[in-house]
């Protein structure tokens, strides 16, 4: 994500979906039913920072990681609209798929029938997935182009040939060796029967203009984009240089007391995780625990990406934005195994403060039933290895009741409910002034904290927040005020808060930069 606008499309919908569940009278940690006595010396509430963009890739945090990928604008999950230059019509999978692909619209509709998601096979070869989930392929007659396959095979594999002078001008070679073309008639159809010859002119029915309307830049994209052989040294170098021991020294010296470390489910398969993932991140996490122990920091291990993806965004390592976690018991069981692996490995570390079972499950596809089943089993997996580690349960984003986990989490000693507060992703804040933003945090967010607090409920954690907003040309002093009011309000959370993130090419998302440049001070 290289711009403020695209950042919004990536980690959008994070504000106002979850309500923080705490009040000042919960600050006492003497209730043994709710709060175990941790073996670590980390006191609550914590002031933490997320090590985002390290062991789970998010392209907007460090875009240069993707620079060496050939055709790096055509990665898995890229959303393309394909328009015939001769006829000025978009390729369309009517009803989102299930029938022939046609070219009968000069404008792309809001229904998404003209948008196809890429599955990348190599730098020039792809599958095209229609909005209904079916894959584009060549029909049984060997000529008609259809969108009917539930999964891709040889008949759904296409080569994209780009014009040397204009990369968005393409021809698409079908598996039968011929190129797609639009044959105009009473019903404009798309066929795979155009020969090799082309002038690339506007009158050539086999020439198309592609427009990318969305993309993902996560772990799946970087691994599959480079391929395992090339991705391995690139990612291992990133893991060993992006976050180092000196960063933990800085974190401790700055007045922070913990780190929240996002990890992906594939870490449990290290050193040989399933394709396309790369082994080596487990050693980096081992190093993080050693450094945390040295500098007396707590570690919150955050399962940021679950098998099948628990939300449609790149930070869950979704291949194309499809969300499949929880649709089957198998994905739940596999996720519990990952938690069991991590809890077993780090339970003896005095720095293990908490295991976060999942980051940002998205409703309604992540159902409350599947989520509570998983949280129950995941909690048991942690308790099998540790009686003292806190167990963090992220509330659902999207259309969900903000208090839906209160009773469930409250019945599990040492449970923590994680909520994320952002204003930068919500259009509501587009025209708010500096003072209006500050007042919103002080009044609305603070009011939510108080209104949803229950006496015997779980501890609460503002697991992500940032001192960034939609106020143009704000001064340093205004950023300082905005950061301070958030720390004051989120300081009411009984487990603590965590800033997103330690390092970022965007300065205000970079806590290290914010501290070094005097925007945020944590020393009291």
C-alpha positions in Angstrom: 0.0 0.0 0.0 1.8 3.1 -1.2 -0.7 5.8 -0.6 -3.0 7.0 2.1 -6.0 6.1 -0.1 -5.0 2.6 -0.8 -4.2 2.1 2.9 -7.8 2.7 3.6 -8.9 0.0 1.2 -6.4 -2.4 2.8 -7.1 -2.2 6.5 -10.5 -0.5 6.2 -13.5 -1.1 8.4 -11.4 -1.2 11.5 -13.0 1.8 13.3 -16.1 1.7 15.4 -16.9 -2.0 14.8 -15.5 -3.1 18.1 -16.2 -1.6 21.5 -13.6 -1.5 24.2 -14.8 -3.3 27.3 -13.4 -1.7 30.4 -13.7 1.0 33.1 -11.4 2.4 35.7 -12.7 0.2 38.5 -11.4 -2.9 36.7 -7.9 -1.8 37.0 -7.4 -3.9 40.0 -5.8 -7.3 39.1 -6.7 -9.0 42.3 -9.6 -11.0 41.0 -8.1 -14.4 40.6 -11.1 -15.8 38.7 -10.5 -13.3 35.9 -6.8 -12.8 35.9 -4.1 -15.4 36.5 -0.9 -14.4 38.1 1.6 -14.3 35.3 5.1 -15.8 35.7 6.6 -12.8 33.9 7.2 -9.6 35.7 5.2 -7.5 33.2 2.7 -5.4 34.9 -0.7 -4.5 33.5 -1.8 -2.4 31.8 0.9 -2.8 29.1 2.0 -0.1 26.7 3.0 -2.1 23.6 3.9 -1.8 20.0 3.0 -4.1 17.1 5.8 -5.5 15.0 3.7 -5.3 11.9 5.2 -6.0 8.5 7.9 -8.3 9.9 6.8 -12.0 10.0 3.5 -11.3 8.2 4.0 -9.3 5.0 1.9 -6.2 4.4 3.1 -4.4 1.2 2.0 -0.9 2.3 4.3 -1.1 5.3 7.5 -1.7 3.2 6.6 -1.6 -0.5 10.2 -2.2 -1.6 9.9 -5.9 -0.7 7.9 -6.4 -3.9 10.1 -4.4 -6.3 12.0 -7.4 -7.7 8.9 -9.4 -8.7 8.4 -9.6 -12.5 5.0 -8.2 -13.4 4.5 -7.2 -9.8 1.2 -5.4 -10.7 -0.3 -8.8 -11.6 -0.1 -10.7 -8.3 -2.5 -13.1 -6.7 -5.8 -11.3 -5.9 -5.2 -8.4 -8.4 -8.7 -7.4 -9.6 -8.8 -6.7 -13.3 -11.4 -5.3 -15.7 -10.8 -6.4 -19.3 -12.1 -4.2 -22.1 -12.1 -5.0 -25.8 -10.4 -2.0 -27.5 -12.2 -2.8 -30.8 -15.7 -2.8 -29.4 -15.3 -0.8 -26.2 -17.0 -3.5 -24.2 -16.0 -5.2 -21.0 -15.6 -8.9 -20.6 -18.5 -9.9 -18.3 -19.4 -13.0 -16.3 -23.1 -12.6 -16.2 -24.6 -13.2 -12.7 -21.0 -13.4 -11.5 -20.4 -16.7 -13.3 -22.0 -20.0 -14.2 -22.3 -19.4 -18.0 -20.6 -17.9 -21.0 -18.4 -14.9 -20.8 -19.8 -12.1 -23.0 -18.8 -8.5 -23.8 -22.0 -6.5 -23.7 -21.3 -3.6 -21.4 -19.5 -0.3 -22.1 -19.5 0.6 -18.4 -18.5 -1.6 -15.5 -21.3 -2.2 -13.1 -21.2 -2.1 -9.3 -22.2 -5.8 -9.1 -18.6 -6.8 -10.0 -19.5 -9.0 -13.0 -16.8 -7.2 -15.1 -14.1 -7.8 -12.5 -11.9 -10.9 -12.4 -9.4 -11.9 -9.7 -6.1 -13.3 -10.7 -4.5 -16.5 -9.5 -0.9 -16.3 -10.5 0.9 -19.4 -11.8 4.0 -17.6 -13.0 4.8 -14.1 -14.2 2.8 -14.5 -17.4 0.3 -17.3 -16.7 -2.9 -16.9 -14.7 -6.3 -18.2 -13.7 -9.1 -15.7 -13.9 -11.8 -16.0 -11.1 -15.2 -14.4 -11.6 -17.0 -12.6 -8.8 -19.2 -15.6 -8.1 -16.1 -17.8 -7.5 -16.1 -19.7 -10.8 -13.0 -19.8 -13.0 -12.9 -18.7 -16.6 -12.0 -21.4 -19.1 -12.5 -22.7 -22.5 -15.8 -24.7 -23.0 -16.2 -28.2 -24.1 -16.5 -27.1 -27.7 -12.9 -25.9 -27.5 -13.8 -22.3 -28.5 -16.4 -20.7 -26.2 -15.1 -18.8 -23.2 -17.1 -19.7 -20.0 -16.9 -19.1 -16.3 -18.2 -22.4 -14.8 -15.3 -24.3 -13.2 -15.3 -24.6 -9.4 -11.5 -25.0 -9.4 -8.9 -24.3 -12.0 -7.2 -26.8 -14.3 -5.5 -26.8 -17.6 -8.6 -25.5 -19.4 -8.7 -22.5 -17.1 -5.1 -21.4 -17.6 -4.3 -18.4 -19.7 -1.2 -16.5 -20.7 -1.2 -12.7 -20.6 0.9 -11.2 -23.4 1.6 -7.5 -22.8 2.3 -4.9 -25.4 5.9 -3.7 -25.2 4.9 0.0 -25.3 1.8 -0.2 -23.1 1.7 -2.9 -20.4 -2.0 -2.3 -19.9 -2.7 -3.3 -23.5 -2.8 -7.1 -23.7 -3.7 -10.2 -25.6 -4.8 -13.3 -23.7 -3.7 -16.7 -25.0 -6.1 -19.6 -24.2 -5.0 -23.1 -23.4 -5.8 -24.2 -26.9 -3.1 -21.9 -28.2 -5.4 -19.3 -29.7 -6.1 -15.8 -28.4 -9.3 -14.6 -27.0 -11.3 -12.2 -29.1 -14.7 -10.6 -29.1 -17.0 -11.6 -31.9 -19.7 -9.0 -32.3 -23.2 -10.0 -33.3 -26.7 -10.1 -31.9 -25.0 -11.3 -28.7 -21.3 -10.4 -28.4 -19.5 -13.5 -27.3 -15.9 -14.1 -26.3 -14.2 -16.9 -28.1 -10.7 -18.5 -28.1 -10.0 -18.7 -31.8 -7.9 -15.7 -32.9 -4.5 -16.5 -34.5 -1.1 -15.3 -33.6 -0.9 -12.3 -36.0 -1.7 -8.9 -34.6 -1.0 -5.2 -35.3 -2.0 -4.3 -31.7 -4.3 -1.8 -33.3 -7.6 -0.5 -32.1 -9.4 -2.6 -34.7 -8.0 -5.9 -33.5 -10.7 -7.9 -31.7 -8.0 -9.8 -29.8 -6.5 -6.8 -28.1 -7.8 -5.8 -24.7 -7.1 -2.9 -22.2 -6.8 -4.0 -18.6 -7.6 -1.8 -15.6 -6.5 -2.9 -12.1 -9.2 -1.9 -9.6 -7.8 -3.7 -6.6 -4.8 -5.6 -5.3 -3.4 -7.5 -2.4 0.2 -7.4 -1.2 0.5 -10.0 1.6 2.5 -13.0 2.4 0.8 -15.2 -0.2 1.5 -12.6 -2.9 5.2 -12.1 -2.1 5.9 -15.8 -1.8 4.0 -16.8 -4.9 5.1 -13.7 -6.9 8.8 -14.4 -6.5 8.4 -18.2 -6.3 9.8 -20.2 -3.4 13.4 -20.3 -4.6 13.7 -16.5 -5.0 11.4 -15.6 -2.1 13.4 -17.6 0.5 16.6 -15.4 0.6 14.6 -12.2 0.2 12.3 -12.9 3.2 15.0 -14.5 5.3 17.1 -11.3 4.8 14.1 -9.2 5.7 13.3 -11.2 8.9 17.0 -10.9 10.0 17.4 -7.2 9.3 14.0 -5.5 9.6 13.6 -6.1 13.4 16.8 -6.6 15.3 18.0 -6.7 18.9 18.6 -3.0 19.0 14.9 -2.4 18.2 14.0 -4.3 21.4 16.5 -2.1 23.3 14.8 1.0 21.9 11.4 -0.3 22.8 12.4 -0.9 26.4 14.3 2.4 26.7 11.3 4.3 25.3 9.0 3.3 28.1 7.1 0.5 26.3 6.6 -2.7 28.2 5.5 -5.3 25.6 5.5 -6.2 21.9 2.6 -7.7 19.9 4.1 -9.9 17.2 1.9 -10.9 14.2 2.6 -14.4 12.9 1.0 -16.6 10.2 -0.3 -20.1 10.5 2.4 -21.5 8.3 5.0 -20.8 11.0 3.9 -24.1 12.6 5.2 -25.9 9.5 8.7 -24.4 9.7 11.2 -25.1 8.3 9.2 -26.6 5.4 5.8 -24.8 5.4 3.2 -25.6 2.7 3.7 -23.9 -0.7 4.1 -21.1 -1.5 5.2 -20.1 2.0 8.9 -19.8 3.0 10.5 -21.3 6.0 12.6 -19.3 8.5 10.2 -17.1 10.4 10.2 -19.4 13.4 13.9 -18.6 14.0 13.1 -14.9 13.9 10.3 -15.4 16.5 12.8 -17.4 18.7 15.2 -14.4 18.5 12.4 -12.1 19.5 11.8 -14.0 22.7 15.4 -14.0 23.6 15.6 -10.2 23.1 12.4 -9.7 25.0 13.8 -11.7 27.9 17.0 -9.7 27.8 15.1 -6.3 27.9 12.3 -7.5 30.2 9.5 -7.0 27.7 6.3 -9.0 27.4 5.5 -10.8 24.2 1.9 -11.1 22.8 2.0 -13.7 20.0 -0.7 -12.7 17.6 -2.0 -15.2 15.1 -2.6 -12.6 12.4 -3.3 -15.0 9.5 -5.3 -18.2 10.0 -5.7 -21.1 7.6 -8.3 -20.2 4.9 -8.1 -16.5 6.0 -10.4 -15.1 8.6 -10.9 -11.8 6.8 -10.6 -10.7 3.1 -7.5 -8.5 3.5 -3.8 -9.1 2.7 -2.8 -9.3 6.4 -4.7 -12.6 6.7 -2.7 -13.9 3.7 -5.8 -14.3 1.6 -4.9 -15.4 -1.9 -7.6 -13.4 -3.6 -9.8 -11.8 -0.9 -11.8 -15.0 -0.4 -12.5 -15.7 3.3 -12.8 -19.4 4.1 -11.7 -19.8 7.7 -14.4 -21.4 9.8 -16.4 -22.7 6.9 -15.3 -26.2 7.9 -14.2 -27.8 11.1 -10.9 -28.6 9.4 -9.8 -25.0 9.4 -10.7 -24.6 13.0 -8.9 -27.7 14.0 -5.8 -26.7 12.0 -5.8 -23.3 13.7 -6.0 -24.9 17.1 -2.9 -27.0 16.2 -1.0 -23.8 15.4 -1.9 -22.3 18.7 -0.9 -25.5 20.4 2.5 -25.5 18.6 3.2 -21.9 19.6 2.0 -22.2 23.2 4.1 -25.4 23.7 7.2 -23.7 22.2 7.1 -20.5 24.3 5.2 -21.5 27.5 8.5 -21.6 29.5 9.6 -18.2 28.5 9.2 -15.6 31.2 8.4 -13.1 28.5 5.3 -14.9 27.2 2.6 -12.5 28.3 -0.3 -13.6 26.0 -1.4 -15.7 23.1 -3.8 -13.9 20.8 -5.9 -16.6 19.2 -6.8 -14.6 16.0 -6.6 -11.1 14.6 -9.7 -9.4 13.2 -12.2 -12.2 12.2 -14.7 -10.6 9.8 -18.4 -11.1 10.1 -20.6 -12.5 8.9 -18.5 -15.2 7.2 -16.6 -15.7 10.4 -19.7 -16.8 12.3 -20.1 -16.3 16.0 -20.7 -20.0 16.4 -17.5 -21.0 14.6 -15.5 -18.3 16.4 -16.6 -19.3 19.9 -16.0 -22.9 19.1 -12.5 -22.0 18.0 -11.8 -19.7 21.0 -12.9 -22.5 23.4 -10.6 -25.0 21.8 -7.8 -22.5 21.3 -8.0 -21.4 25.0 -7.7 -25.1 26.0 -4.6 -25.5 23.8 -3.0 -22.5 25.6 -4.0 -23.8 29.0 -2.6 -27.2 28.3 0.9 -25.6 28.3 0.5 -22.5 30.4 -1.7 -21.6 33.3 -0.4 -18.0 33.4 -0.4 -16.7 29.9 -3.3 -14.4 29.0 -5.5 -15.6 26.1 -6.6 -12.7 23.8 -9.8 -13.0 21.8 -10.4 -10.5 19.0 -13.9 -9.4 18.6 -15.4 -9.6 15.1 -15.2 -6.7 12.6 -18.1 -6.1 10.3 -21.8 -6.4 11.1 -21.5 -7.9 14.6 -22.7 -7.1 18.1 -19.8 -5.4 19.9 -20.7 -7.1 23.2 -21.2 -10.6 21.7 -18.1 -12.1 23.3 -18.6 -10.6 26.8 -20.3 -13.6 28.4 -18.2 -16.2 26.6 -14.8 -14.5 27.4 -15.9 -13.7 30.9 -16.2 -17.4 31.6 -12.5 -18.1 30.8 -10.0 -17.0 33.5 -7.3 -14.8 32.0 -9.3 -14.0 28.8 -8.7 -10.6 27.2 -11.0 -9.0 24.5 -9.0 -7.2 21.8 -10.5 -4.2 20.0 -9.0 -1.9 17.4 -9.7 1.8 17.2 -9.0 3.8 14.0 -10.5 6.9 12.6 -8.3 7.0 9.5 -10.3 4.3 7.7 -13.8 5.8 8.1 -15.3 8.4 5.7 -17.1 9.8 8.7 -13.9 11.6 9.6 -13.2 13.1 6.2 -14.2 16.7 7.1 -13.6 16.7 10.8 -11.3 19.4 12.2 -8.5 18.7 14.6 -10.6 19.5 17.6 -13.5 17.4 16.4 -11.3 14.4 16.0 -9.9 14.9 19.5 -13.4 15.4 20.9 -14.6 12.2 19.2 -11.9 10.1 20.8 -12.5 11.8 24.2 -16.3 11.6 24.1 -17.4 8.8 21.7 -14.6 6.3 22.1 -14.3 6.9 25.8 -18.1 6.6 26.2 -18.1 3.3 24.4 -15.5 2.1 26.9 -17.6 2.9 29.8 -20.9 1.8 28.4 -19.9 -1.8 27.5 -17.8 -2.5 30.6 -19.1 -5.3 32.9 -17.9 -6.0 36.4 -17.1 -9.6 35.9 -16.1 -9.4 32.3 -12.8 -10.1 30.6 -9.8 -7.8 30.6 -9.7 -5.4 27.6 -7.0 -4.5 25.1 -6.8 -1.8 22.5 -4.6 -4.1 20.3 -4.2 -1.6 17.5 -4.4 2.2 17.2 -2.4 4.9 15.4 -1.8 8.6 15.6 -2.9 9.1 12.0 -6.1 10.7 10.8 -7.7 12.4 7.8 -6.8 16.0 8.8 -4.7 17.5 6.0 -1.6 19.6 6.8 -1.8 19.0 10.5 1.0 20.5 12.6 3.3 18.6 14.9 1.5 20.0 17.9 -1.8 18.8 16.6 -0.5 15.3 16.1 0.9 15.4 19.6 -2.5 16.3 21.0 -4.2 13.6 19.0 -1.7 11.0 20.2 -2.0 12.1 23.8 -5.8 11.9 23.9 -5.7 8.4 22.5 -3.2 7.3 25.0 -5.3 8.8 27.8 -8.5 7.1 26.7 -7.0 3.8 25.7 -5.1 3.8 29.0 -8.4 2.8 30.6 -8.1 -0.6 29.0 -7.3 -3.0 31.7 -4.9 -5.1 29.7 -3.4 -2.1 27.9 -2.8 -0.9 24.4 -0.6 -1.5 21.4 0.4 1.0 18.7 0.4 -0.1 15.0 3.3 -0.3 14.2 7.0 0.0 15.2 8.3 0.7 11.7 6.6 1.9 8.5 7.5 3.9 5.5 4.5 6.2 6.4 5.9 8.3 9.3 2.9 8.6 11.5 2.3 4.9 11.4 6.0 4.4 12.5 6.2 4.6 16.3 9.9 4.7 16.2 9.8 7.8 14.1 7.1 9.4 16.2 9.1 8.9 19.4 12.5 10.0 17.9 10.9 13.1 16.4 9.0 14.1 19.5 5.5 13.4 18.4 4.9 10.8 21.1 6.5 10.6 24.6 5.9 7.6 26.8 8.1 8.6 29.7 6.3 9.9 32.8 
